[in-house]
Amino acid sequence: MLSLDNSYNEDDLNDFDTAVKKLCNLPADMEIEYCVEPKFDGGSIALVYENDVLVSSYKSEWSYGRRK
């Protein structure tokens, strides 16, 4: 899960876009459509699905582990 730190100018956004493309092995000239939402500190969660089944979830710095 990537999070954009404070952004004060277009260069910060371009740096984030470059980092995403590098992480995902995407071409530098590929256009990506982003969805931007307000961030609430301490309120992050990642859900991992495999074949439409929730297999793990993570919140902040701890996890619930892997479901079987």
C-alpha angles and dihedrals in degrees: 000000000000126000127193110231119215110319121203103166146011092271090064090053092047090050090053091049090051091050092051092050092047093049092049095041092239126154114266092235095053115115117230124195112219130200112213124200133169113271122229111201113244094014105105127129133172122202120194119204127187117188091347092306123115106238102169144358134198131195122189109311100340135063140210089221131227122324119223 
